[in-house]
Structures are given as structure tokens and as C-alpha cells.
């Protein structure tokens, strides 16, 4: 947050028009996890976010879910200890979110120790999200968002692995619509286990004629 404020001041000093209404965030893979988690923890700072390659494990907007306490970075049980306040889920509802995966993505951080602070948290993630990134974890994330009453657009790109390329035009259009206050719901899908994808709306525009 301090970096955002510093960037605004520096850009303003150089004559660039800078809005103080919020930021737009985009990230993929580790940076996708970062922008997703930042948005949930500090939604007041964000207008829109596009986060991809999330390993099927978006930060869940719950302190408890499915009978389990969810510490960060699975959920928000201890978030107040980390940021000094309880995340504002009402403000999170106002943020336009596009969370996406590639149908053939196999980049799973579960087996790697550097992605987890301890083995108990890793096991909790498996217990809560499930084994498979696309058919278990991503549907769980979408349902958890719905159970929290928070709208977010979830999407799985067919014939895509761990790459943001299929989403490029959608990302641009998603943020453009967010700037103008336009509806972004058509970017979302209903993510289900089998078949993998059941479209909930007309595919979003590609930006090409």
C-alpha cells in the first residue's frame, strides 16, 4: 500500500494524471497468487483484478469453511493478526475479479516445501481444496465465494496450460469495462467437476473483429 502511495506521488510530480480511486491488478502464477491475496486482504484499494495460474487455490473469503478453521493463506482466520484489521468482505464484493486457470495446467505447488510455511497448512489445503487443480480445487473456490455472497468471475480456458496467453484480450477488456463501470459478468463460467466446464454465459469478446 505504501508503494502504491509512493508511485502516485512520483507520477503526480511528473505531471501524469493519477486516480486515487483505486488500482487495477494483474498477475499470473506466483504474481497471480499475490494480486489475489492482496485483493482479498485490502479490497478498498482495488478496482479490478485479473489473477491466473492460481493452482486452483484462490484465497478463500472465510475464517471457517466446511467445518474447518482456515488460517492464511488458505482463508482469513488469522488475517487480523497479519494486517491489523478484519478484511472488509463487503468491499470485496465491489471489486471486479477475474480468476482463471488453463484446463491443462499442471503447475501444482503442493509438493514443494517453499510454497508452504508448514506441513499442517499444506495438508489443510489438500483437505479443503481437494487434489485436482481443475476438477476439485477451482470448483471449491467458486462455491466458497458464492457461499460468502461475493461475486467473482471464474474461468477455465480450454486447450491451455500454465500460461496467460489465452486470457490476454479478456484481461484487457475486463479492466477496460471495470474502469467505465460496465458489467463484467459475461466473463464468468460455472466451473464444475465433470464435464470440466459448463458455460454460464456467452463467451466474452476477444477484442478482434
N, C-alpha and C positions, 0 to 999 in steps of 0.2 A: 504494500500500500504506500509506503514511503517512496519507493521507486516510481510509482505512478505519479505521485505528487511532484517529485523532483523533475520527471520528464515533462509534466505540464508547465512547470515554471521555466524550464530551459527552452522549451519550444515557444512559449509565450514571449520570452525575452528576445527571441529571434524573429518575431513577427508572424509566426504561424498561428492560425486560428485553432484553438483547442477548446473542446467542450468539457465542462466539468460535470456533465450528467452521468458519466459512467464510461466504462471501457468495453471494447469488443475483444474477445479472446479466441484464439485458435491454437490448437495443439494436436500432436499425434504421437502415439506410443507414450514414452515417459512424459513428454510435454503435454500429451492429451490427458494423462492422469493428473498432472499439475493443474491445468486450467479447470478440469472438472472439480477437483477438490477445492481449489481457490473459490470457485463459484458457489459451492455449497456452504463454505465457511464464511464467505464475505459477499453475499448476493447483492447487497446495497451498492457495491462498487461496479456491478456488471450489467450491461445492457443485453448482450448476447454472447453465447459461447458455442463453439463447434469443437468437439473433442472426439478423436478417433483412435482406433487401435488400443482400446481400453482393457484388453484381455478379458472382456465380458464382465468386468468388475467395476462399475461406477460406484462412487461413494454413496452409500445408501442414506437417505434423509430420515433416519430413525435412530433413536437411542436403544430401542429394543425392537426385535423383529423375529417372528416365528418362534417366540418363546425364549430368545437368546438376547443377552446384552451385547451391544455392538460397539466396542471401542474403535477409535480412529486407527487405521484408515479403512475399516470396513463400514463403520457407522459413526454416530455422533455422541456416544455415551459419555466420553470424557472430553468433548470438544471445548467446553467452557474452561477447563484447565489449560488448554493449549492456546486459546485466543482471548481469554478473559471475559467471554460472554457466550450465551447460548446462540447458535446460529439462527437467523431470522428466516424461518421457513415460509412465512407469508411473503417476504421479499423475494425469496427464491421462486415462488410461483409467478412472479412478474418478469423473470428473466427468460428470454428465449434460449432454449437449449436444444442442440442437435448432437446426439450421442450416437456414434456409428462404429460398425465393425465390417470387415471383409468376411464373406462367407467361408473362405478357405484360409483364414488367418490361423496360424498355429503357434504364434509367438506368446507362449504361456510362461509367466514369471513364477508360477507356483513352485517349480522345482529348485529355484535359485535362491540361495540364502541372502544375497544382497538386496532382495526385494522385500524382506520381512524383518521386523525388529525382534521377533521371537517365533518359535515353532508353534506355540499355542495360538497366536494370531493367524498364522498360516493355516492351521487346522480349522480354526473358526471360519476362515474364508471359504474353505472347501465345504464345510458343513452348511454354510448359509447360501453360497452362490451355486454350488454344485461342481461337477467335474468338467463338463464340456463347455468351452467358452461361448459357443453359439447356441447350442440347443438347451443348455441348462442355465448358464450364468446370465446371459443377456436377457432372456425372458424373466428371470428372477428380478433383475434390476428394474425392468419396465413395470412389473407388478408392484414392486416395493414403492416406486414413485406414485403409482396410481393409488395405492393404499394410503399414502401420505397426503393425497389430494393435490399433488404437484404435477403440472403438465410439463412434459418434455417430449421431444421428438426422437424416437429411437429408429435406427435404420440399419439394415444389413445389406451390403452390396454383393450381388451375385458375381461369381467368377472373379473374385478379388481376394488377395491375400493380405499380408501386413503392409499395406501401402495406402496413402491418402489420395492417390491419383483419381480413382473413380468418383470421388466426392468433390473434386476441385470446383466445378461450376456450381454445384449445390451450396458449397460453403460461401462462395461469393454472393450468390443470390440470397441466401439465408440472412447474411449480415446486412445486405442492402435493404431487404424488407424490414429487418429489425430497426434500422436507422429511421425508416419512414413510418414505422408503426403499423406495417401491414401484417396480415395474417401469415403465419408460417406453418400451420397445422398440416398442410398437404405434404410436407417433407417427411412426416412420420409414417411408420408402419406398425402393424400389430405383430410383434415378434413371438413366435410360437415354436414348440419343440418339433412337431412333425405335421405337415411339411415345415421347412425352416421358416418360410416367410408367407404370411397371408396379408396381401396388400389391403390397407385400410382406406386408401385414397388414390386418386390419380397420381401417377409419378410426377415429381416436381419438374419444373422446366430445367432444361440443360443450359440455357443461355445461348443456344445456337438456333439459327433459322432453319 
